[in-house]
Amino acid sequence: MSEELEVLKIVTQRLSEVEIPYMISGSIATNYYTVPRMTRDVDIVIELKEDAIDKFVTFFEDCFYINREMIANEVSHRGMFSLIYNRYVIKIDFIIKKSSEYHDAEFSNRKQVLIDRCPMWIVSAEDLVISKLLWARESHSEMQLIDVANLMETGDNLDLEYISNWIWSRYTKRQTMFDTHPDVAIQFRDLMMSKTGQERLLMGCSMYDTAKQIVRSAISNSRPGITDIEMKKEIFLRFYGHEFSRADREKFLSALAMM
C-alpha cells in the first residue's frame, strides 16, 4: 500500500471512530474524479466542535505532530490546522466546516465511496468545481483552473444548475485563503530535509501509486465487474488521454487490448 493511502485510511478511520463528520477534498478528491496529479498533502473538511478537541488530540497524538493550542485557536474562528504523520512526512490539512447555507449544502452532498476497499466520505464533484473556481479567483492559480476544466470534461452528469446557482451567490463574497501554520511548516521542512535522496525518490513513487489506486477505485465503483483489459484502458485514459489526439489514443488502446 502507498504511504499516502495508508495515512488516508488511518485518518478517516480515526475520524469515524471519534464520530467527527468529515469529507475529503483537494487533490485527493481531484484524483478520484478526474485527471490525477501527484500530492503529498491531504485536505479534509471536518465538523469539529470545541468540546471534541481533547478527544481529537487523544486519537491522533500517538504518531502525528499535533499542537492542541493551534487546533483550539483555529476551531474558535473556523479556520484550518495541520497535522503531520511523522513516519512518512505527510501533511493533513483539516479545514473547519463553516456555518452557512452553502457549506451545509456542500456537506450534505458529500458521498461515501470505497477507496482501496475502505469506505470514505468525499466532496461531490459539483462542490469540488465550485471550491476550485473560488480558490482560483483568490490565488490566481492556473492549476485550479486546469482541474476545473478537467472536471467539467470528464465528470459524469454534473449538476450544472447547482454549480451555476451557488457559484454566483458565493462569487460576491471573498474566499478565505488558508496558510499552513509557521510551526507546522518548519516541522514539515525539517522532517523532509532529514530524508535521504533515495527516500525522497520513493516518496515520489508513492504519490504516483496513490493516484493510480484512487483512480482504480473510482473506476471500479462506477463500473462494477470491469475486466482487467478495460481497467488498463480506463487508467490510461484518465492519466494520459488528454495528452494525445484521438487517433493516437486509439492506437494506444488497441495495443493495450492485445497485452
Summary of the structure (lengths in Angstrom):
residues: 259
radius of gyration: 19.0
end to end distance: 25.0
largest distance: 58.6
contacts: 760
relative contact order: 0.14
helix: 61%
strand: 14%
